[in-house]
């Protein structure tokens, strides 16, 4: 059966071909926005950007399988940490973009199977990735990624695998401390022209810290249909239900020293917690025409409900007398969109070239209400508005084979994003309705040179932008309504790199620089509530080096190293108090980060074990660099054994994290209220589990 792996930008993955066939291959695949039928390419030496691919084995081996951070820590340039707080999701930043996000992921686009998991306003939710059926995850960084819309840090895209040819039923359960348990049931199989891959899973934990109990249920379905030899259709359905997840909030340095597992007192007073329900579906269709043109079409739609209890009442402002916006937020969102894409192989100026063009439309409409938090119960209403954002994009990209060694990729994308707010809460005698429109054209250019069959060099330039998210627009320093004074951050990005692939050796090296104007930073705190508001800083620069090395040895031994050096500073920034912070380090970004692994898998044994090392250097918690989290290094161990008997397969596994039982800060809440910046990581933790599979043959 033909592979069907839709992805929003996956064709970038196939910008490579075997060096031995350079003269015979006509052209590379183009970076179109939606591509069905694209397959992973092992030889990526001609890709003019940094690309890291995580296979299904790397995603699941001896892991809990619930959090994207479990595997993303292997990727150079990325910092992905579990906050030990499922009410706030993971923290993921790429080359320093997104490090200050206090909720969700911003600055990095999230995509699965051609369906965006990042909303039109630029905020994404990594919990929506279907890790239980993932075939691979690709992480793309560099100037060319700015061709894909509202982000500057890169793209994380997931590819759901097809179900097995023979019907297969699998169960997997994992157990750990603090009441941690995760169980899943998965089915896959080929039935005529229809391929099915479906799973359901439940996560339960009392949490490492007090007041952090969580239950999360997920369900995912992928149906792939080969309509005929030239066309295919894929249906994807995803659901997440996470009720009443407790939020322990961040701690001050003194509170960490007293009891790193405690929750802040106001979390009990106001019973801080969060409920999320998310459902979405998408369709991807592709057809190859008789003249080798290919058309693709994608549509998706969904709904998301969020109710969050914050750590204050949100009643009337005792100083100004103005009504507050409430300490309980309720969001009822509907979203959807689509894309139409076209590709063609042709010749221009007697050179082989591929052209890709497309149109996209995305919409997000959200009823936002605020209520007084009366000791953990819903009180009087204080906010009622409908906020909407829609974006329209058009792109054109071309890849030219200048000669058998040189390849040029060039393109541009024009984006238009409009925010609109309709205020229905008029008891404060104010109508805070309004709208704002942002537009931007982003060009990018990449050039690669195949120096030898094993070694390639590349360089790229590109321009990107990030609009404020609705969460960043939501509050003003004074008064209510959206903060329409915020403007998008604009980046200019450059990168040079080399890639080496030979036998059991793989080396990737990239040097990059990004210069950002109007960086979006935390502004003044709202009086009495400590809500974050946001403002535009002047200029900032991120420059660094990424290195990834993998080496295989005899007897099934493999060594892997990922290292990042990143210098990220404000070039020009006067904060809301008038302090000149020019030259200060951007908060939340470590200068050094490292992941290393030594694994052993005796050939034919079914056994694998590995020792992992993870290290981050010092990170600052405030823009003025007056609070920090010390650097750390921790070591982990894991092992698994797979044994097949007839149609059955059994896989017990175990891991121990933080072997040295070190105390350290896992994540930071940048510029957190009342100096509550710190979210401690667990001490030594264990995890054991077993997977059982049966296949009908």
N, C-alpha and C positions, 0 to 999 in steps of 0.2 A: 504493500500500500504506500502511496505517496505521502511524504511527511507534510504535515500542515502545522506550521509554527508561526502564527501571526505575531507581529510586533510593531510598535509604533515607530521605531527607528532601526529595526533590526537589520536592515540592509546594509547599514554601516558595518555590520559584522562580517559581511561577505565582500569587503573591499580587498580581498586577497585571493591569490591562486598559487598553485605549486610553482616554484621557481623553475623547475625543469620544463614547464610548458609555457613559459613566458611568450615565446615566439608563436606558439600555436593558439593560445587563448585569445579570443577576440577582444574581450573587454571585461572590466570588473563590474560587479553589481553596484547599483547606485544607492545612495542614502535617501531613499524615498521615505515618506512619513509612515505609511502603513504597507506592510508587505506580508502576503500570505505565501506559504510554501518555502520560506527562506530556511536554510539549514545552517547549523553551526559550521564554521570553517576553522580547521585546526591550524592552517597556515595563514597567519594574519600579518605577515611581515610588511605588507604593502598598505596597511591601514594607517592613514596620516593623523592618528590621535592615539591617546593612551587607552587601552582596552584590557580589562581583566574579566575572565570568565570563570565562574564557579559552577562546577558540575553537580549533579544530583548527589553523588557520594560526598562531596565536600559540604553540601548543604545539610546533610542528615546524619553523617557518621557520628554515632555516640552523642548526639545533641538532643536537647529537649524538642527541637523542631517547631517552636512557637514564635521565635523572635528572629528577625532579619539580622540583628547584631551578632548572632552566634557565628555567622559565616563572613559577614562583611568586614570583620576585623582583619581578615587576610588581605584586603585590598590596599595597596599603597595609595596615599592621598586622601583616604577616607578615615574618619573617626566615627565609629558607631558603638554606642554604649547603651546598655540596659539600665534604665534609671531606677529599677526596683520599684517602679510606680506605674502600674498599668493604666492609671487614670490620665497619664500625660504622654503615653506612648514612648517610643525610642527617641534618642538624639542622634541624628546623622548629619555630618557635614562633609563636604568635599572641597579640598584645597582651601579650607577656611570659610567657604560659603555655607550659610545655614547654621553656623556654630552658636549664634545667639538666640535661635528659635526656642521659645519656651513651650510651644505646643505644635505638634505635628512636625513636618519637615518642609522647609522652604529653601529656595536656592538650588534645589536638586529635583529634576523631574522624575516621577515614578510612573512606570508603565508596565502592564502585564497583558500579554497576548494582544497587543494592539489597542487595548483599552486604557486610557489615562487614569491613573490613581491620584494624580495631582489635579486639583480643581482649577478652573479658569483664573482664579485669583492668585495661583501660585503655591497654595498650601496642599501638601500631600499627607496621606496616612499610611505608613508602612505596615500596619497591622492587617491591611487588606490583601497583602500578597498571599497567594495560595502556596505556602511552602510544602504542603503535604503531597502535591502532585507536580512539583517543579522539576523540569528537565535540566534547566540551567538558568543562571542569572548572569547578565553582562553589565558591567559598570564601565561607562564611557566618560572620559574626561578630555578636555581640550577645546580649542577654539571652534572646531567644527560642530560641537554639540550645541552651540548657540543658534544653529539653524533650526532648532526644534522647539523654539518658543520661549516662554516666560521663565527662564532660569539661567544662571551663569556657572553653576558648579558642576554640571554634567548630568548624566542620565543613569538611572538604575532601571533596567528592564528585565522582566521575568518571562520565561517561556514555559508554559505548561506542557508536560509530556503527553504523548498519546497513551491510551490504555494498551496493555499487552495484547498480542494477537490472540492468545488463548485466554479465555475468561479467568481472571485472577481476583481472589478475595484476600485482603491482608488486614491484620489487626496489629497495632503497636501501642504499647503503654510504657510510660516512664514515671518514676517516683523519685522524690527528693525531700529535703528537710522542709520544715514550716508548712506541712500539709500540701506540698507540691505534688500534683498529679496531672498528667496529660495523657489522654487516650484518643485514638483515632481508628476509624474503620474506612477502608478504601476498596473500591471495586474498579476494575478496568477490563475491557475486552473488545474484540472486533466482531461485529455482527453484520455480515454482508458488507455494504458500503458505509456502514455507520460505525464509528469508533467512539467508545464511551470511556470516560475517566471521571470518577466521582468520589468524594470523600466527605466525611463528617468528623468533627473533633471537638473535644471539650478540655479546657484548661481550668484547674482549680488550684488556688494557693491562699494560705493565710498571710503570706508576704514575709519578707525578711524583716521589715520594720513594722512597728505597731500601726494599726489603723490602715492596712494596705491589702485587705482581703479582696480577692478577684475571682470572678467566674467568667469565662469567655467561651462561647459556642460559635463554631464556624461550619459552613457547608459550602461546597464548591462542585460545579458540574461543567464538564467540557464535552461537547458533542461535535465530532468532525465528520463531514459528509463529502465524499468524492462524488460530485455530481456527474462528471464525465472526465475524459482525459484532459480537458482544457480548463476545467473550473472546479472550485471547491468552496465549501461553506463551513464556517465554524461558529457554534453558539457557546457562549460562556455565561454562567450564572454564578454569582458570589453572594454570600450572606454572612453577616457577623452580628452577634447579639451579646452585649456585655453590660449586664445590669448592675447598678449600685456599686461600682468599683470604688473602694475607699481611697482617699488621697491623703497621705501623711504629711505633705508639704515639705519644703526644704528646711534645713537646720542652720543655725548660726555655728560659728567655730566653737563657741563655748558649749553649746548643746551637743555637738559631736564629741567633745572631750568628756562630757558627763555621761552620755548614753547614746551611742551612735544608732541604736535601733528604735529610739523613741520617735513619737509623732509630736508635732507642735501642738501646744495646748488648745489653740483656736480650732484645730482640726476636729477636736472633740466637741468644743462649744458649738460650732456651726455644722458639725457632722459633714465635713467636706467629702464629696463623692461625685461620681460621674456615671451616667448611663448613656450607652451608645447602641443604636440599632442601625444597621447599614445593609441595604439590598441593592443589587444592580445586575444588569444583563447587557450583553453586547453581541453583535453579529459582525463577522468578518467574511467578506466575499472577494474572491479573486478569479479573474478569467484571462487566459492567454489567447489573444486574437491571432488570426491566420497570418498576419504580417509581423508576428513576433512582438507586437505591442502587448502590454499588460495593463489591465485596469483593475483597481482595487477599490472597494467601498467598505466603510465601517460605520455602524451606528451603535450608540449605547444610551442607556437611561438608567436612573436609579433614584433612591431616596435615602436620606440620612437624618436620624433624629438624635439630638444631643441634649441632655439635661445635666447641668453642672452646678453643684452647691459650692460657693466660694467661702473664703474664711472671714467674711464680714457681713454685716446686715444689709448695707446698701440702701438704707433709708434716707431721710432728709439730711442734707449737709448742715451740721450744727453751726457752721461758721457763716455760710452765705444764706442759709434757709432754703436753698434750691433743693428740689426733690432729687434723690440719687437715682442711679440706673438699676439698682437692685443687686442683691448678693446671690441670686439664683438666675442662671441663664438657661433659656430654652430655645433651641434652634430646630426648626422643621424645614429641611432642605429637599428640593427637587432639582435634579441635574440631568444633563444629557448633551448629546452632540453627535457629530459625524464627520466623515472625511471622504473625499473622492480623490483618488490618485491615479496617475498615468505614468508609464515608463516606455521608453523606446530605445532600441539599439539602432544606430545609424552612423553616418559619416559626415563630418564637416571639415572642410579644408583638407580633404583626403586623409583625415585622421579618424580612427574608430572613437566613437563617443556614445555615451549613454545619457539620455535626458530624462529627468523626472520633474513632474509638476503636480501641484495639488491645491485643493481648497479645504479648509477646516472651519468648523463652527462648534463652539462649546458654550453652554449656558448653565448658570447656577442661580436658582431663586431660593431665598431663605427668609422664612418668617422668624424674626428675632423678638423674643419677649424677655423682660426682666421682672423679677419679683423680689420682695424683701425676704432675706434669709432670717427667719425668726427662730433662732436656736435649732436649726436643722429642719424646720418645717416651712412650707411655702406661705408667705405673707402677701401683703398688698402688691398689686401690679405697679411697676415703675417704668416700664419701657414696652413699646409695641411698635414694630416697624417691619417693613418688607424690604429686604435688600436683594439686589440682583446684579449679576455681572455676566456679561457675554463677551466672547472674543471671536474675532474672525481673522484668519490667517491665509495668506497665499504664499507659495514658495516655488522656486525653480532652482534645480541643482543639476550640474553636469559633471561628468567624469571623463577626462580625455586621456587616452593612452598616447603620449607624445612620441614614445618609441618603446622598444621592449623593456627598458629599464625605468623610464620616467613616467609618472602618472600624476595628473593634475586634477584636483577636485575643487570646484568653485560653485558658490551658490548664494542666494539671498532669500530672506524671509521677511515679509511685511506683516506686522501684528497690530491689531487694533483691539483694545480692551476698554470696556466702558462699565463703570460702577454707577449704580443708581439706588437711592434710598428714599422710601416713602414713609414718612413718620405719621403713625396713627395715634400716638400718645400725646394728646394736646392738653392734658390737665395742668402742665407746667406753663401754659400760655405761650408756648413756643412751637413753631413748626420747623423741625430740623431736617426736613427733606432736602435733597440735593443730588447732584450727579457730577461725575468727573470722567473725562475720556483721556486715555493714553494711547499713543501710537508710536511705532518704532520700526525702522527697516534695518535689519541686521545682515551684513554681508560676512562671508567667511571664505577662506582660501587655504587649501592644503596641497603640498607637493611631496611626493615620496620618490626615493631613488633606490633601486634594488642593486646594491653595490656588488654583492655576491649572492649565490643561491641561498645562503644562510643569513646574510646580514642586510638590513635595509636602514636607511636614514630618512627622516621626514622633518618637515617644518610646516607650521600652520599659523594663520592670523584670523581673528574673528572679533566681532562686536556682539555683546549681549545686553540684556536688560532684565530687571526684576521689578514688577509692580508691587505696591503694598498689598498684603493680604487683607481680607475683611477683618480678621482679628486685629491687625495693626491699625486699620482705619477706624475701629469700633469706638474709640474713646478720645476725647480731647482733654488737655490739661484743665480747662475750665468749661463748665457747661456740658450739655449732652449733644447727641448727634455724632455723625461721622466726621473724622478729621480729614477733610478734603484738601488740606494744605500739603499733605504728603505727596512727593513725586517719585517716580521710579528711579532705582539705582541703575546706572549705566556702566558697563565694563568694557574694556579693551583688553583682549587676551592674545598672548603669543606663546608658542611652544616649539621646541626642537627636541628630537628624540632619536633613539636607535632601538632596533629589535634584532635579536639573534636567536635562531632556532637551529639546533644541530644535534642529532641523535637524542641523548637524554638531557641535553642542556638547553635551558631557556633563560634569556636575559632581556629585560625591558628597562630602559633608562629614559627619563623625560625631565627636561628643564623647562620651567614655565614661569610666566609673569602675568598678573592681572592688575590693571589699574581701574579703580572704581570711583566714579563721581556720584555724589548724593547718596552715599551709603545710608541705609535705613538703620537707625540706632534707637535705643531706649531714650525717651525724652523725660519730661517731668512726670512725677507721680501725682495721681489725683489725690486731692486732700481727703483724709480720713479713710479712704478705701485702699490706698497703696496700689491701685490699678496701674499697670504700665500704660503709658502713652508713648507714641513714637514720633521721631523727627528725622530730618535728613542731615547727616554730617557733611563735611566738606569732601575730602578725598582720602582714599586709602590705597595701599599697594600690598599685594600678595605675590611673593616669589619663592620658588623652592625647587627641590629635586625629589623625584620619585625613582626608586630602584626596586625591582622584583627579580629574584634569581631562584631558579629551580634546577636541581641537579639530581639525577638518578644514579644509583650505584648498583653493584651486583647484590644478589641475595635479597632483592626487594626493599632495599633501603633508599629513601628519598629525603632530601633536605630542601627546605624552602625558606626564603627570607624576603620580607617586604619592609622597606624603610622609607620614611619621608622626612625631609628637612624642609620646614616651612617658616618663612619670616613674613609676618602679617602685621602691618602697622598703619596707624592713622597718619597721613601726610599733613592734613589740615582739618582741625576739628575743634570748635568752641562749643562746650556743652551748655545745657540750659541754665547753669549757674554762672556762666561766664568764664569758666576755667579753660585754659588753652591746653588741650590734650594731644597736640601735634607731636608725633614721634612715639606715642604710647603704643604698646602692643594691643592688637585686637583681642578682646576677651574670649575665653572659651577655646582658644586654639593653641595646642601644644607646638613647641618649636620642633621637637623630635617625637616621632612615633615609630614603633617597630613591632612586627610580628614575625616569629620564627617557629619552625616546626621540623622535627626529625621523626620520621615515621618508618615503620618496619612492617612489611607485608610479605611473609614467606610465600613464594610462588606455589599455587595450588593448595594452600593450607586452609583458606577461608578465614584466617586470623589476621587482624591488623591492630597495631598499637602505636601510639604517638605521644611525644612530649612536646608541649607548646609553650612558648614564651610570649608575653604581651607587655609592652612598656610604653608609657606616655611621660613626657617631661612636664615641667611646671606649666600650669594654666592659670591665667588671671580671671577673676570673677567679676571685676568691675572695669568700666572704661578707663578709669584713672589709675588702674593697676595697683590699688592699695589693698586688695584682698586677693588671695591666691589659693590654689590647691597644689600641694607638693607633687612632684613626679613619683612614679612608682614602677616596679617591675614585678610581675606575678608569673607563676608557672602552673600549667595544667597538664593532666594526664588523661588519656582515654584509651579504650580497648573495645573490640567487638569481635565476635566469632560467628560465621555463617555456616550452617550445616544443612544439607539437603538430603531428604529421605523420600524417594518416590516423588509424589506430587507435592510434598510438604517441604517447606523451608523455614528454619528457625534461626533467629539472630538475637542472642543475648548481648547486651552492651553495658558499659559502665564508664563513668568519668569522675574525676576529682578536680575541681577548680580551686585556684589559690592554694596550692600545695603547702606554701610556707606560712599560711594563716596570717597574711599581712593585712593590716588595717590601712585603707586608703579611700580616697574620694573617687567614686566612679564617675559621677556627672556633676555639672555645675548649672545652676540657674543664674544666667548672666544678669547682673544688676538686680538681683532678687530683692523683694521688699523686706525692710527691717533686717537687713544683713543676713537673710536666710538663703544663702547661696548653695549650700552643700547637700548632696544626696550620696550618702555613704554606700560603698560596695560591700557585699557580704564577706564574711570571713571564710574559712575553708568550707566548701560545699561539696556534696556528693550527689550523684545521679545514677540510678540503675534502671534498666528496662529490658524489654524483650519484644521482638517483632515475630509474628507468625503469619505465614503465607501459604495459601493452597491454590493450586492451578489445575483447572480442568483441561485435560489434553485428549 
